[in-house]
Amino acid sequence: MNILKNKILISSSILVLIFGLMSVAGVSQEEVELKFWHHEAPSHRVKAFEEVINEFNEAHPNITVEQQVVSWGDAFEKTISAIKSGTTPDFQFDIPDLNLVAYQADGIIPVDEVVQDIDERYSYYENNLGVYRHHGHFWGVPIWTMDMILLYRPSMLKEYVGTTRPPSTWEETLEYAEKLTVDKDGDGEIDVHGIGLTASKTLLAQEQIWSVMTTYGAQIYDEQGNVNFNTRETVKALETYKKLWQYSPSSATGWSWGETEMNFAGGKIAMMPYFGGLQRRFYKSDNLDLRATRLPTPPEGQRSTILYPNGIMIFKSAKERGVLDEVKEFIKFVMQPEINSIITIGQEPGSFLPVTEATAESDYYWDSEYYYAYPSVNETAVEEVQYGKLYGFTHGEVVNEGIGAVSGANAIAEVAQQLIIEDKSPEEAAEWGQERIEELSE
């Protein structure tokens, strides 16, 4: 380990010690039990949470923390039910849509002090904060974030395009996709598709089509909260999506995560906008034929991608039980770079990304076998965090609470279905989307 790295680690340790002493000051020394919900059911994710809990319990022997997994499929219903029945845990990991639902059910408290404290110490990426800001307060504490990047198979680019350099514009991506759509054995059946897009009524389709839309500067609402979907930017983005679709598998109209990942890893798709966490599948099979670059941009567009900050909401029950200080202490503990690294790259490398500059610059984060195997995937994913935008949350704060219903209905994915399955023109699909979003936003 070089001298510079030693200095960094020593400095980090001192900061952690100071931060720990300051934050523990308001925490009771009596025996306290905390319970929280999260929604990451895969065993390796549960294990990462357990590691964080063990670290916290060791540093705070009087506080016992228990995790409970509630699947994403049950998260919204169980949250509302628990709020109504007074059976909530002390806090819950969440996403902006779920946070709005809990707020509307009057089940959570503002977390301004926690957000401000973490921001002062570790520097949040500003674009990750606004998704939890509305009615004059922060209602969620960002913990990690997610974005989509352009994954590609360099061996395929070299064989069929003649270069391993990825495309940088959507027009160039279209040219690449055409060359990468190949009938390898001449039997009339396509063996490799140039790009992997979906048009199913799923979150995946919603995230993929938004990833194209945001590079064109498209929006769901304007700054006043009015539906602003049917615009020139949206039409241009839908036009691009439809052109690219001709080089995507026709069966992808029904695909979700599993089918998409299987076909990409199986060598049947050459490129696709997706989360960097797919590297785990490649790593497990000792396959290094995976690289990434930022999403292409149109000539008059912007550098952007979908951004999905995941946070923590604190239920009113924590305050009522008198354990609010302990909950805050846990959250601040989790945001220390060496701990935050455990539930980002340590939990789901390439998908769960740092939401603070401190973690993104930490040696703890980058000292990972996944980074060493797929540097472009991990570097690109982290670099793009500061440029991302989440549909309906593009103005620095929540401007229309109807976005919860829009997102829950997968309305943007429905636009993709109108565009691809119903074969509407981009103009017709944008008009349809405007009306659908207005209906859901009432």
C-alpha positions in Angstrom: 0.0 0.0 0.0 1.5 3.3 -1.0 2.0 6.3 1.3 -0.9 8.3 -0.2 -3.3 5.4 0.3 -2.1 5.1 3.9 -2.8 8.8 4.6 -6.2 8.5 3.0 -7.2 5.5 5.2 -5.8 7.1 8.4 -7.6 10.3 7.7 -10.8 8.4 6.9 -10.5 6.5 10.2 -10.0 9.8 12.2 -13.1 11.3 10.5 -15.1 8.2 11.3 -14.1 8.3 14.9 -14.9 12.0 15.3 -18.2 11.5 13.5 -19.1 8.5 15.7 -18.3 10.4 18.9 -20.4 13.4 17.8 -23.3 11.4 16.7 -23.5 9.0 19.6 -23.8 12.0 22.0 -27.6 12.1 21.7 -28.1 8.3 21.7 -29.4 6.5 24.8 -27.2 4.0 26.5 -30.2 1.9 27.5 -30.9 -1.4 25.6 -32.8 -0.5 22.4 -34.2 -2.6 19.7 -34.7 -1.3 16.1 -36.5 -3.0 13.3 -36.4 -2.0 9.7 -37.8 -3.3 6.3 -35.9 -3.6 3.1 -36.8 -5.2 -0.2 -33.6 -6.8 -1.4 -34.6 -10.5 -1.2 -31.6 -12.2 -3.0 -29.4 -14.0 -0.4 -26.2 -12.0 -1.3 -28.1 -8.8 -0.7 -29.4 -9.9 2.7 -25.9 -11.0 3.6 -24.6 -7.5 2.8 -27.3 -6.0 5.1 -26.3 -8.5 7.8 -22.7 -7.4 7.5 -23.7 -3.7 8.0 -25.9 -4.6 11.0 -23.1 -6.6 12.6 -20.7 -3.7 12.2 -23.2 -1.3 13.8 -24.1 -3.6 16.7 -20.4 -4.0 17.4 -20.0 -0.3 17.6 -23.2 0.2 19.5 -23.6 -2.8 21.9 -26.7 -1.4 23.5 -28.6 -1.2 20.2 -29.9 -4.4 18.5 -31.0 -4.0 14.9 -33.2 -6.5 13.1 -33.8 -6.6 9.3 -36.9 -7.9 7.7 -37.3 -8.5 4.0 -40.5 -7.4 2.4 -40.5 -8.2 -1.4 -41.0 -5.3 -3.8 -44.2 -6.9 -4.9 -45.7 -6.5 -1.4 -43.9 -3.3 -0.4 -46.6 -0.7 -1.3 -49.5 -2.7 0.1 -47.7 -3.7 3.3 -46.5 -0.1 3.9 -50.0 1.3 3.7 -51.5 -1.5 5.8 -48.8 -1.1 8.5 -49.4 2.7 8.7 -53.1 2.3 9.0 -52.8 -0.4 11.6 -50.0 1.2 13.6 -47.6 -1.7 13.0 -44.8 -0.1 11.1 -41.2 -0.8 11.8 -39.0 2.0 12.8 -37.7 2.8 9.3 -37.8 1.4 5.8 -35.6 1.4 2.8 -37.5 3.0 -0.1 -37.7 4.6 -3.5 -39.3 7.9 -4.4 -42.6 6.4 -5.4 -43.0 4.4 -2.2 -41.9 7.4 -0.2 -44.7 9.5 -1.7 -47.2 6.8 -0.9 -46.1 6.7 2.8 -46.2 10.5 3.0 -49.7 10.6 1.6 -50.7 8.0 4.2 -49.4 10.3 6.9 -46.9 7.7 8.1 -43.5 9.3 8.0 -41.6 12.3 9.4 -39.3 14.9 7.9 -35.6 14.0 7.8 -34.0 17.4 7.1 -31.5 17.3 9.9 -30.2 13.9 8.8 -29.9 14.8 5.2 -28.1 18.1 6.0 -25.7 16.4 8.4 -24.7 13.7 5.8 -24.5 16.3 3.0 -22.1 18.4 5.1 -19.9 15.5 5.9 -20.0 13.4 2.7 -21.4 15.7 -0.1 -24.5 14.3 -1.7 -24.8 14.5 -5.5 -27.4 17.3 -5.7 -29.6 15.6 -8.4 -30.2 12.7 -6.0 -31.8 14.8 -3.3 -34.8 16.4 -5.1 -36.7 13.2 -5.5 -37.3 13.2 -1.7 -37.9 16.9 -1.3 -41.5 18.3 -1.2 -43.8 20.4 1.0 -40.8 22.2 2.3 -39.0 19.2 3.7 -36.9 16.1 2.9 -39.0 12.9 3.6 -36.3 10.4 2.7 -32.6 10.0 3.2 -30.8 8.9 0.0 -28.6 5.9 0.7 -27.5 4.6 -2.7 -28.6 5.3 -6.3 -28.9 3.5 -9.6 -28.5 4.4 -13.2 -28.5 2.8 -16.7 -25.4 2.7 -18.9 -24.8 1.2 -22.4 -23.5 -2.3 -21.9 -21.9 -3.9 -24.9 -19.9 -7.0 -25.9 -16.5 -5.8 -27.3 -15.9 -9.0 -29.1 -19.0 -8.5 -31.2 -18.3 -4.9 -32.0 -14.8 -5.9 -33.2 -16.2 -8.8 -35.3 -19.1 -7.1 -36.9 -18.4 -3.3 -36.7 -14.6 -3.5 -37.0 -13.9 -1.6 -33.8 -14.2 -2.0 -30.1 -15.1 1.7 -29.7 -18.7 2.1 -28.6 -21.2 4.5 -30.2 -21.5 8.0 -28.8 -24.7 9.2 -30.5 -28.1 7.6 -31.1 -27.5 7.9 -34.8 -24.3 6.0 -34.5 -25.9 3.5 -32.2 -28.5 2.8 -34.9 -25.7 2.2 -37.4 -24.0 -0.2 -35.0 -27.2 -2.0 -34.2 -27.8 -2.7 -37.9 -24.3 -4.1 -38.4 -24.6 -6.2 -35.2 -27.9 -7.8 -36.2 -26.5 -11.0 -37.8 -27.7 -14.3 -39.3 -24.5 -16.2 -38.5 -25.3 -19.5 -40.2 -27.3 -18.3 -43.2 -30.5 -20.1 -42.2 -32.7 -17.0 -42.4 -32.9 -16.6 -38.6 -31.2 -13.8 -36.7 -28.7 -15.2 -34.3 -27.4 -11.9 -32.8 -29.5 -8.8 -32.3 -27.8 -5.4 -32.4 -29.6 -4.0 -29.3 -31.8 -5.2 -26.5 -34.9 -3.1 -25.8 -38.2 -4.1 -24.3 -41.8 -3.0 -24.9 -43.5 -4.9 -22.1 -45.6 -3.4 -19.4 -42.8 -3.6 -16.9 -40.5 -1.3 -14.9 -37.7 -2.4 -17.2 -39.4 -1.1 -20.3 -40.3 2.1 -18.5 -36.7 2.6 -17.4 -35.2 1.8 -20.9 -37.5 4.2 -22.8 -37.0 6.9 -20.2 -33.2 6.5 -20.6 -33.6 7.5 -24.2 -36.1 10.2 -23.5 -34.0 12.0 -20.9 -31.1 12.4 -23.3 -33.4 14.4 -25.5 -34.5 16.6 -22.5 -38.0 15.1 -22.4 -40.1 15.6 -19.2 -43.2 14.3 -17.6 -44.2 17.6 -15.8 -43.1 21.2 -16.2 -41.9 23.2 -13.2 -45.4 24.1 -12.2 -46.5 20.5 -12.1 -48.5 20.5 -15.4 -48.2 17.4 -17.5 -45.7 18.2 -20.2 -45.2 14.9 -22.0 -46.3 15.6 -25.6 -43.4 17.7 -26.7 -40.9 17.8 -29.6 -38.3 16.2 -27.3 -40.5 13.3 -26.5 -41.5 12.7 -30.1 -37.8 12.7 -31.2 -37.0 10.2 -28.4 -39.8 7.9 -29.4 -38.7 8.1 -33.0 -35.3 6.9 -32.0 -36.7 4.1 -29.8 -38.8 2.9 -32.7 -35.9 2.9 -35.1 -33.7 1.0 -32.7 -36.5 -1.5 -32.0 -36.1 -3.1 -35.5 -32.8 -4.5 -34.3 -34.1 -5.8 -31.1 -35.7 -9.3 -30.7 -39.4 -9.3 -31.6 -40.2 -11.5 -28.6 -38.9 -8.7 -26.3 -42.4 -7.2 -26.3 -42.9 -9.6 -23.4 -39.5 -9.6 -21.8 -38.6 -8.4 -18.3 -35.3 -8.6 -16.4 -34.7 -12.4 -16.5 -35.2 -12.8 -20.3 -33.2 -9.7 -21.1 -30.2 -10.7 -18.9 -30.2 -14.3 -20.1 -30.2 -13.3 -23.8 -27.5 -10.7 -23.4 -25.3 -13.0 -21.4 -26.0 -15.8 -23.9 -24.5 -13.7 -26.7 -27.8 -13.1 -28.5 -27.7 -9.3 -27.9 -24.7 -7.1 -28.6 -25.6 -3.8 -26.8 -28.3 -2.5 -24.5 -29.1 0.2 -22.0 -29.1 -1.6 -18.6 -27.8 -1.5 -15.1 -24.2 -2.4 -14.5 -25.2 -5.1 -12.0 -25.3 -7.6 -14.9 -21.6 -7.9 -14.4 -22.3 -10.3 -11.6 -23.7 -12.9 -14.0 -20.6 -12.5 -16.3 -18.2 -12.7 -13.3 -19.8 -15.9 -12.0 -19.2 -17.5 -15.4 -15.6 -16.1 -15.8 -16.6 -14.1 -18.8 -14.7 -10.8 -19.3 -16.4 -9.9 -22.6 -18.3 -7.0 -21.1 -17.7 -3.2 -21.3 -19.8 -0.1 -20.8 -20.0 3.5 -21.9 -22.4 6.3 -21.1 -25.7 6.5 -22.9 -25.5 8.0 -26.4 -26.8 11.5 -26.9 -28.5 13.3 -29.8 -26.9 16.3 -31.3 -29.0 18.8 -29.5 -29.6 16.7 -26.4 -28.0 16.3 -23.0 -25.8 13.9 -21.2 -28.3 12.0 -19.0 -29.7 8.6 -18.0 -32.3 7.3 -15.7 -31.5 7.8 -12.0 -33.1 5.9 -9.2 -32.1 7.1 -5.8 -32.9 4.6 -3.0 -33.4 6.0 0.4 -34.7 5.5 4.0 -38.0 6.8 5.4 -38.5 7.1 9.1 -41.9 6.1 10.4 -43.7 8.2 13.0 -43.6 5.1 15.2 -39.9 5.6 15.7 -40.6 9.0 17.3 -43.5 7.6 19.3 -41.4 4.8 20.7 -38.6 7.2 21.6 -35.9 5.6 19.4 -35.6 8.4 16.8 -32.0 9.2 17.9 -31.0 5.6 17.5 -32.5 5.4 14.0 -30.7 8.5 13.0 -27.5 7.1 14.4 -27.9 4.0 12.3 -28.6 6.0 9.1 -25.5 8.2 9.6 -23.4 5.1 10.4 -24.5 3.5 7.1 -23.4 6.6 5.2 -19.8 6.4 6.3 -17.8 5.5 3.1 -16.4 2.2 4.4 -19.9 1.1 5.5 -21.7 2.5 2.5 -19.4 0.6 0.2 -20.7 -2.6 1.7 -24.3 -1.9 0.6 -23.3 -0.5 -2.8 -20.6 -2.3 -4.6 -20.5 -5.0 -1.9 -24.2 -5.7 -2.3 -24.9 -5.2 -6.0 -21.8 -4.0 -7.9 -22.6 -1.7 -10.8 -26.3 -1.4 -9.9 -26.2 0.0 -6.3 -24.0 3.1 -6.6 -22.6 5.8 -4.3 -25.0 8.7 -3.7 -22.2 10.8 -2.1 -18.9 12.1 -3.4 -17.1 10.7 -0.3 -18.1 7.1 -1.1 -17.5 7.5 -4.8 -13.9 8.7 -4.0 -13.2 6.1 -1.3 -10.6 3.4 -1.6 -13.1 1.1 0.2 -15.5 1.4 -2.7 -13.0 0.7 -5.5 -11.2 -2.2 -3.8 -13.5 -4.8 -5.4 -12.9 -7.8 -7.5 -15.7 -6.6 -9.7 -14.0 -3.3 -10.4 -10.8 -5.0 -11.3 -12.6 -7.4 -13.7 -14.9 -4.8 -15.3 -13.4 -1.3 -14.8 -15.4 0.4 -17.6 -18.7 -0.9 -16.2 -18.1 0.4 -12.7 -16.3 3.6 -13.6 -19.0 4.6 -16.1 -21.9 3.8 -13.8 -20.4 6.0 -11.0 -19.5 8.8 -13.4 -23.1 9.0 -14.8 -24.7 9.3 -11.3 -24.3 13.1 -11.3 -26.1 13.4 -14.7 -29.1 11.2 -14.2 -32.8 12.2 -13.9 -35.8 10.2 -12.7 -39.0 10.6 -14.6 -41.4 13.0 -12.9 -38.6 14.2 -10.6 -36.6 16.5 -12.9 -37.0 19.9 -11.2 -35.1 19.6 -8.0 -38.2 18.7 -6.0 -41.5 16.9 -6.4 -43.9 19.1 -8.5 -46.8 16.7 -8.9 -47.6 13.9 -6.5 -49.4 12.1 -9.2 -46.1 10.7 -10.3 -46.6 7.9 -7.8 -49.7 6.7 -9.7 -48.0 7.3 -13.1 -45.0 5.2 -12.1 -47.1 2.5 -10.4 -49.2 2.0 -13.5 -46.0 1.8 -15.7 -47.6 4.5 -17.8 -44.3 5.3 -19.7 -44.0 1.6 -20.5 -47.5 1.7 -21.8 -46.3 4.4 -24.2 -43.7 2.0 -25.4 -46.4 -0.6 -26.0 -48.5 1.9 -28.0 -45.4 2.8 -30.0 -44.2 -0.8 -30.7 -47.1 -3.3 -30.3 -49.9 -1.0 -31.5 -47.5 0.5 -34.1 -48.5 4.1 -33.4 -46.4 6.9 -34.8 -44.1 8.7 -32.4 -46.5 11.7 -32.5 -49.5 9.5 -31.8 -47.8 7.7 -29.0 -46.8 11.0 -27.4 -50.3 12.3 -27.6 -51.6 9.0 -26.1 -49.0 9.3 -23.3 -50.0 12.9 -22.5 -53.7 11.9 -22.0 -52.8 8.8 -20.0 -50.5 10.8 -17.6 -53.1 13.6 -17.2 -55.6 10.9 -16.3 -53.3 9.4 -13.7 -52.1 12.7 -12.3 -55.6 14.0 -11.4 
